[in-house]
Amino acid sequence: MIGGVTPRLMLLDTASLYFRAYFGVPDSVRAPDGTPVNAVRGLLDFITRLVQDHHPDQLVACMDADWRPQWRVDLIPSYKAHRVAVASETGPDEEEIPDTLAPQVPVIEAVLDALGIARVGVAGYEADDVIGTLAGQAKGPVDIVTGDRDLFQLVDDERAVRVLYPRKGVGDCDLVDGELIRTKYGVRPDQYADFAALRGDASDGLPGVKGIGEKTAAQLITEYGDLAGVRAAAGDRASKLTPAKRRGVVEAAEYLDVAPAVVRVAGDVPLPEFDPALPSAPRDPELLAALVKRWGLGGAVGRLLPVLEREMLA
């Protein structure tokens, strides 16, 4: 509680946002030495706009400490396999990232730390899992900012958990609630993970069930309630499933045994101690000043700091 009022929590899917910034801001945006800083500057401007528009009391930049956790790969080896740049036998695989984006990530982390914006990643888990755990623990409203539809499964109208899904930049976000998910996908938020497992997702290396696309997956989940119900219908000769759908579900049994665990966001990540409060002033002004000078971030930081100060005075 903040002054007797339940705080509004904003959770950033940070990698999703800095990738969006990188591709949305020209690479002509550079530091004094010519190094591209378009992702850094774009992310800072995103945060400025998000805070200004949505007024969170708490803000957490959720990080991918492991973008392709081994426990998910053990269940589905194709999980994100097409994104692997360098495979490792001793540590996490390296993700394929544009050459001029990778060096910007440590700068982003340093600037967030100097500002005092909480940055949380946990070994063995993706940012999605950190977001899922924090959203589940929250006592008040939650805004999840992401370009990843997988997080639609966390939407909960009763608990005021919604997704801000950017369309262009972050100034134009879809406010994703239960009604939007039901209208667009034909399923409830609590059914979304089962729907996604059945449908599959090529961008994550999830094959889905042969012959079952988005519309059919939604129809089946709606008719039978969940993935277990669909599988039970496939094993029941008296059910209304067509032979092709029945065969597809039965033949995908091995995949369907493990897909829910891969698709569902973890809600029990062991989080470190941290302060989620939105800062009103930089945690380390001297370091921030040095970073601003080194990377040419005066404009972006200059836009953000007054917004942070105003929010805490409001």
N, C-alpha and C positions, 0 to 999 in steps of 0.2 A: 504494500500500500504506500502511496505517496501522498502525504497530507490527507489521508482518509479516502483517497481515490485510487481505484485499481489501475495500475499503469498499463498503457498501450505498448506492446512489444512489437518491434519490427525486426524481422530476420532476413538477412540478405544471403541469397545464394551467390556468393561473391564471384566465383569463377564464371558462372552464367552471365553476370553483369559485366565483368571486365572483358570477357570475350565479345559481348555485345558492344562495349565501348570501343574495343580495338577495331572492329569491323565498321563501326559507325562514325568514328572520328578519323579524319584524314591523317595518314602517317607523316604528313608535313608538319604536324604538331611535334616539335622537338625541343630537347634540352639545349642549353647554350653550346654544348659541345657537339650538337648534331644528332644525339641519340634520340630515337623516337620515344615519346612519352604519351602517345595518344590514348592508350588504355588507362594510364594513371590519371590523366586529366579528365578523361571521359567518366571514369568511375567516381571521381570526386564531384563532378558536376551532377551525376546521377544522385549521389547521396544528398547533395544540396537540395535538389528538386524534390526528392522523396520526403525529406524532413520538412521542407517548406509546405508541401501539399498535404501530408498525412499526419504530421504532428506526433510522432512517437515520443514516449517518455524514456523508452529503452531501445537500444539499437545494438544488434550483434551481427558482425560480419562472419558468417559461417564458412569454413574453409574445407577443402578436400585434402585432409592429411593423407588419405589414400584414395585416389580417384577410381581405382579398380581393385577393391578388397579381395584378398585371396579366398576368403570364405565364400564369396559370391562366384568367383571363377571356379572353385572346386565343384560347385553345384552345376554351373553352366559354363563350360570352357570358352564358349564363343562370346561371353559377356564382354562387351567393349573391345573385343580382340582386334577389330579393324582400326582402332585408334592407337594401338601400341606402336611407338616409334622405336624403342629399345627394350627388348625383353631381358629380364634379370632373373638369375637363379638364386640370388642372395637377398634381394630386397624388392621393393615395389617396381613394377614395370614403369617405364617412362612414357608419358602421354605425348602424342604428336601435337606439338604446339608451334605456331608460326615463329620463325627465327627471331623476329623483332618483338614478339610478345613475351617470350620466356624471360628475358632480362628485366622486363617491367614488373614481374610479379613480386620479387623481393622489394622493389621500390614501393609498390602498393602496400605491402605488409609493414614496411618501416614508417610510411606516412600515417597509416591507420593507428599504429602503436603510438607515435608521437602525438597524434590528435587526442588519443585516449578513447578511441572507438574500440569496443571489445571485439577481439578476433579469436575465434574458437575453432580448433580442429582437433580431432582425436585419432590417434594411430589406429589403423585397421577399419576406419569408417569414412564414408563420403560426407560431404556437406549436407546432403539430403538427410542423413541419419542424425546429424547434429540438430538440424532444423526440426525433424520429427520429435526428437526427445525434448527439445526446448518448448515446442508448441504443446506437447502433451503435459508438460509441467506448469505451463503458464496459468495464472489465476485470472487474467484479464484478457482483453481482446488482442489478437495477434494478426499482423500483416506479414505474409511471406512474399518476398519479392524474388521472382524467378522467371526464367524463360523455359523451364522444364515442366512439362505437363505431368510428369510422374508425381509431383507434389500436390496435384489436385486431390489425391487420396486423403490429404490432411484437412481439407475443408470441413468445417463443422459449424453450421449456422447457430446451433444452441450455445456453443462456446465462443462465438464471434471470431472464429479462425477463418481467414479468407486469404486468397492469393491475389497479389497484384502482378498481372501478367503483361509485361511490356509489349506493345505493338511497334512503336517507333520511339527509340530512346526510352525514357521512362516518364516523360511528360504525358504520354498517351498510354495508359494502362487499362486493360480489362480488369474489372473488379470481379474476381471469380468466386461466386458463392454456390450454394447447393442448387439454386434454381438454374443458374447458367449451365452447370454441369449436366443437370437433368435435361435441359433444353437442347444442348449441343451434342451430348453423347448418349442420352437415353438411359443413363444409370445414375444412381445416387453416389455421393462422394465415398461412402463406405463400401461401395461395390466397385470403385474405380480400379483398384489394384487387381482384382480378379478379372475384370474386363480387359485391362492392359496385358495381363499374362496370356489370356486367351487370344487376343488380337496379335500380340507380339509387337516388337519395335525394332526395326532394322537399325536405327541409330544407336541402339544399345546392344545390338547383337542378339536379340531375343527372337527366335524363329516364330513363335506363336504356333497356332494349329493350322495345318494346311487346309486351304479352302475356306477359312473363316477370317473375314475382314472385320473392319470396325462396326459396320451396321449389323452384321450377323452376330458378332460377339455381344453387342448391346442387347439384341433380341433374346439371345440365349440366357444371358445373365438376368435380364428382367423376368423372363419366363420361369427360370428355375432358381432364382434367388442369389446364387453364388456359384463359384467354380465347382464346389463339391456337388451341388445340385445338378449342374450340367453333366458332370462325370457320372453321377448316378443314373441320369436319364440315358446316357450313352450305353450303360450296361443293362438297361431295362428294355427288353424287346417290345414291351407294350407302350413305351413312350412315343411321342409324336415326332421325334427326331427323324429326319430323312436319312436314308442309308449312307449318303455321302458325309453328312455331318457326324453321324454316329461313328463311321469308320475313321474320320479325321481325329476325333477326340480319343478314340480307343488307341489308335496308332501313335498318338502323341503322349501316351501315358507316362513314359519316362520323363519327358520334359515337364509335364503338368505336375508330376510329383514334387519337383523342386522349384518351379517357376515362382510360386507365390512367395517363397522365402527370399528370392532374389529381387522381386519387384516391390515387395512391401518395404516401406521405409522403417528402419529400426527405431524403436521408441525407448530403448534402454541403454543408450550410450553412456559410459562412465565419464561424465563431464568434469573438467577441472573447475576449481574455484575461480570466479571472475566477477567483475562488476559490470552489469549490462547498462547502467545508467547513461543516458545521452550526455556527453560532456558539454559544459558551457564554455570551457576554455581549454586550450591544449594541455595535455599531461606533461609534455616536455617541450616548452616553447623554444629553447635553444636548439634542440635537435630538429624541430620542425622548421625553424628558420634556416638551418643549414641545408635541409632537404629541399626547401623551396628554392634556395639559391642554386644548389647543385643541379636541380632538375628543371628549373624554370617553371615552377608551379605557383607563382605569385598570384596569377589571376584566379585559378581554381580554388586555392586555399583562401584567398581574399573574399571569394564569394561564399564559401562555406562557413567561415568563422562567425560572421555576423548573424547568419541564420541559426547556428547553434546557440549563440548568446541570446537571441530573441526568444527561442523556444523555451529556454530555461527561465526567462523572465515573464513569459506569458502566463 
